[in-house]
Amino acid sequence: MGQTIHIAITRRVRREHAAAFERGLAEFARRSLAEHGALGVQLLLPAPGSGSMEYGILRSFASAADREAFYKTDLYREWLAKSEPMVEGDPTTRELGGLEAWFPHPHATSPPRWKMALLTWIAVWPVSMAVPAALMPLLGASLPRALSAGIVAAGIVVALTWAVMPLLVKAAAGWLHQDQAKGDS
């Protein structure tokens, strides 16, 4: 069984094609989830008012073989052909491993592992206390312990993935990438 593969892709879109690119990318992302081994895709649009035309795509595959197969599909080749007139330059692609998947940064290498681990611990500690405190009274004592634990674990993962880690990573961005800003690696 292969290891899950996470890929971060950045594309610079021509301003006059932004709306068409966004529509096409959303449709391509939706259709791509039906491909074998595709575990997920997240689209990162430029912040409103930022003036940036960089779009990010975070993809997850069940294995390296599934990733390789995806990039050979007709669906992917059609998307490349369709998007080519809408973008500038080649895509920037990076494979993310382990904790790096939480810390995407389009213009820098991943932060040091100790910083990623520390920030993850800072997030997990309070969430692992707050989620059970909030859910256990709702779940009640009659629910089997294993099922309760599974629901609590799902609550922790959801809170970390869609709320806590994105906010914490954004708040700590300067600290996370401080070494790259100084030119130290």
C-alpha positions in Angstrom: 0.0 0.0 0.0 1.4 3.4 -1.0 1.8 6.5 1.1 -0.6 9.4 0.6 0.9 12.0 -1.7 0.2 15.8 -1.4 1.0 18.1 -4.2 1.0 21.9 -4.1 0.7 23.7 -7.5 0.8 27.4 -8.1 -0.4 29.1 -11.4 -0.2 32.7 -12.4 -3.4 33.6 -14.3 -3.7 36.4 -16.8 -6.0 39.1 -15.2 -8.4 39.2 -18.1 -9.0 35.4 -17.8 -9.4 35.2 -14.0 -13.2 34.5 -14.1 -13.0 31.9 -16.8 -10.0 30.3 -15.1 -11.8 30.1 -11.8 -14.9 28.5 -13.4 -12.8 26.1 -15.4 -10.7 25.2 -12.5 -13.7 24.5 -10.2 -15.2 22.2 -12.9 -11.9 20.4 -13.5 -11.4 19.9 -9.7 -14.9 18.5 -9.3 -14.5 16.1 -12.2 -11.0 15.1 -11.1 -12.2 13.7 -7.8 -13.8 10.8 -9.7 -10.3 9.7 -10.9 -8.9 6.5 -9.2 -6.7 7.4 -6.2 -7.7 11.1 -6.1 -8.3 11.7 -2.4 -9.0 15.5 -2.4 -8.4 18.8 -4.0 -8.4 22.3 -2.5 -8.4 25.5 -4.5 -6.7 28.6 -3.2 -7.9 31.8 -4.8 -6.0 35.1 -4.5 -7.3 37.2 -1.5 -9.8 39.9 -2.7 -8.1 43.2 -3.2 -4.6 41.7 -3.0 -3.8 42.3 -6.7 -2.3 38.8 -6.8 -3.0 36.6 -9.7 -1.5 33.4 -8.2 -3.9 30.5 -7.8 -3.0 27.5 -5.7 -4.2 23.9 -6.0 -3.5 21.4 -3.3 -4.1 17.8 -4.4 -3.9 14.5 -2.5 -3.4 11.1 -4.0 -3.6 7.6 -2.4 -0.1 6.8 -3.8 2.7 7.9 -6.1 1.3 5.5 -8.7 -2.1 7.2 -8.5 -0.5 10.6 -8.9 1.5 9.5 -11.9 -1.6 7.9 -13.5 -3.7 11.1 -12.9 -1.2 13.3 -14.7 -1.5 11.0 -17.8 -5.3 11.1 -18.0 -7.2 12.7 -20.8 -9.0 14.8 -18.2 -5.7 16.4 -17.1 -4.4 16.9 -20.6 -7.7 18.5 -21.6 -7.5 20.9 -18.7 -3.9 21.8 -19.6 -4.9 22.6 -23.1 -7.9 24.6 -22.0 -6.1 26.6 -19.3 -2.9 27.3 -21.3 -4.1 30.5 -22.9 -5.3 31.8 -19.5 -2.0 31.4 -17.6 1.5 32.8 -17.7 4.6 30.7 -17.4 4.9 27.2 -16.1 3.3 25.9 -12.9 5.3 25.7 -9.7 4.8 22.2 -8.3 6.0 20.9 -4.9 5.4 17.6 -3.2 4.5 18.0 0.4 5.3 15.3 3.0 4.1 14.8 6.5 3.4 18.0 8.4 4.4 20.1 5.4 0.9 19.6 4.0 -0.4 21.9 6.8 2.1 24.6 5.9 1.8 25.4 2.2 3.7 28.5 1.1 4.0 29.2 -2.6 7.2 31.1 -2.5 9.3 29.4 0.2 10.5 26.0 1.2 8.7 24.3 4.1 9.5 25.7 7.5 11.8 23.7 9.8 10.2 20.6 11.1 10.5 21.7 14.7 8.5 24.8 13.9 5.8 22.8 12.2 5.7 20.3 15.1 5.5 23.1 17.7 2.7 24.9 15.9 0.8 21.7 15.4 1.1 20.9 19.1 -0.1 24.4 20.0 -3.2 23.7 17.9 -3.8 20.1 18.9 -3.5 20.6 22.7 -6.5 23.0 23.2 -8.6 21.4 20.4 -8.1 17.9 22.0 -9.6 19.3 25.2 -12.3 21.6 23.8 -13.9 19.2 21.3 -14.5 16.3 23.8 -15.8 18.9 26.3 -18.3 20.2 23.7 -19.3 16.9 22.2 -19.5 14.4 25.1 -22.5 16.1 26.8 -24.3 15.9 23.4 -23.3 12.3 22.7 -24.5 11.0 26.1 -23.4 7.9 28.1 -25.5 5.4 26.2 -23.4 5.6 23.0 -20.7 2.9 22.8 -17.3 4.2 23.9 -15.6 3.4 20.6 -18.2 5.2 18.6 -18.0 8.3 20.9 -14.2 8.3 20.5 -14.6 8.1 16.7 -17.0 11.1 16.7 -14.7 13.1 19.0 -11.7 12.2 16.8 -13.6 13.4 13.7 -14.5 16.6 15.5 -10.9 17.2 16.3 -9.8 16.6 12.7 -12.5 18.9 11.3 -11.6 21.7 13.7 -7.9 21.4 13.0 -8.3 21.1 9.2 -10.8 23.8 8.4 -10.5 26.2 11.3 -7.6 26.1 13.7 -4.6 25.2 11.5 -5.4 27.6 8.7 -5.8 30.5 11.2 -2.7 29.5 13.2 -0.5 29.1 10.2 -1.6 32.4 8.8 -1.0 34.1 12.2 2.4 32.6 12.5 3.5 32.9 8.8 6.2 35.5 9.6 7.7 33.2 12.3 7.4 30.0 10.3 9.3 31.5 7.3 11.6 33.8 9.3 14.7 31.9 8.3 13.9 32.1 4.6 13.2 35.9 4.8 16.7 36.4 6.3 18.3 34.1 3.7 19.1 31.4 6.3 18.1 27.8 5.5 
